[in-house]
Amino acid sequence: MKKLKPFTLRAFKANESRNNHTRNAVRLAETYGTAEDIALMKEIEAAHKKRGYIIEEEMKKRLVIYDKYCKLLFDNVDPESFKKPPKEIPEPKSIKTSSIFGGSMFGPNPNES
């Protein structure tokens, strides 16, 4: 598979000015989406090109992809960090994390001497 050029806000705005909304949705899916999102948008794009226009059902699906990922592009979210699964938060090793409150988050334990 060929490597795509990074999708930039500048490219997005250029496409919008030419009414290339479907192309933007494809690029948003390629940049931030799942394999299913990409396949769906490529299917819509092919039908749109073949027919010369987009039908309402396709437009609704395109809008879902568009809305789902457009904010990420505007917020300049790194696509690689977005696609990575979140890091696991380690369990705390001990509640006794600070001596400010007698060695415990909750203050001294009245049952300890």
Beta strands, then each sheet from edge to edge (+ up, - down):
end
